[in-house]
Each structure stands twice: as C-alpha cells, then as structure tokens.
C-alpha cells in the first residue's frame, strides 16, 4: 500500500477498533516513535529525533489525559506518576541526545503494553467486565 491507500486503511482500522485495541495502538505507536528517535540519534538526524520524541511525548500525554481517577483510583494515580516520569525522560533524551533515556521509556511502555494486551484479551474472552475500562467523557478513551 502506498500513500493514500495506506492512510485510508489506517484510518479505517482506528475507527473500527475497540477501546482496548486503541489503547494498544497508542502504546505501540509510542514505542515505534521511540525506536525511530534512537535510530535518528545514531544517524545524527537530530531534527528527525526531535520529531519522533515529540510524537511519543504527545501519545504519552494523551494516555495521561485520559486517566479516570474516580474509576481507576490508585492505579490511575500511579500511571499518572509513571507517565510524568516518562515525559521527563523524553525531555532529557531530547536535550542530551540520550538513547539511554529513550530506552528507559521504551522498556516501561513495553511492560505496560504487555499488561494491557493481557487485560484486553481477558475482556475479549469474557473474563473481565468491560465496564472496568469505561471511556472517559473527555476523549472517549479510558486507560485506568
């Protein structure tokens, strides 16, 4: 697929995805942008590094903004702290051209992604009440 066709396919996948699938897509997108940023550091393509870090930062901010503290309680508060830490690491990575800071964030996101994949699989198999992951009125997506 090229250009327009790929974008159409991507848009359709997003529009037809469940809340859990969207959450997984966000985590995968952030991880992908971190890998691109690390490669850009190796290639000394600093503008590309900044763009990729910015996109990962935006995704993490969206994940943080969709936390429902009423429903998520301590889990939501802990995720917020973790997302804030990740954001700080991304700023350091950008300023210092540091792959180490990127890797720290990538590992955290991969751990969370794995946990969310398991949770979504349990919901899909009927093992968890889907209302436990209800949408936030603000953005339509719920992360905790």
Rosetta blueprint (number, residue, H / E / L):
1 X L
2 X L
3 X H
4 X H
5 X H
6 X H
7 X H
8 X H
9 X H
10 X H
11 X H
12 X H
13 X H
14 X H
15 X H
16 X H
17 X L
18 X L
19 X H
20 X H
21 X H
22 X H
23 X H
24 X H
25 X H
26 X H
27 X H
28 X H
29 X H
30 X H
31 X H
32 X H
33 X H
34 X H
35 X H
36 X H
37 X H
38 X H
39 X H
40 X H
41 X H
42 X H
43 X L
44 X L
45 X L
46 X H
47 X H
48 X H
49 X H
50 X H
51 X H
52 X H
53 X H
54 X H
55 X H
56 X H
57 X H
58 X H
59 X H
60 X H
61 X H
62 X H
63 X H
64 X H
65 X H
66 X L
67 X L
68 X L
69 X H
70 X H
71 X H
72 X H
73 X H
74 X H
75 X H
76 X H
77 X H
78 X H
79 X H
80 X H
81 X H
82 X H
83 X H
84 X H
85 X H
86 X H
87 X H
88 X H
89 X H
90 X H
91 X H
92 X H
93 X H
94 X H
95 X H
96 X H
97 X L
98 X L
99 X H
100 X H
101 X H
102 X H
103 X H
104 X H
105 X H
106 X H
107 X H
108 X H
109 X H
110 X H
111 X H
112 X H
113 X H
114 X H
115 X H
116 X H
117 X H
118 X H
119 X H
120 X H
121 X H
122 X H
123 X H
124 X H
125 X L
126 X L
127 X L
128 X L
129 X L
130 X H
131 X H
132 X H
133 X H
134 X L
135 X L
136 X L
137 X L
138 X L
139 X L
140 X L
141 X L
142 X L
143 X L
144 X L
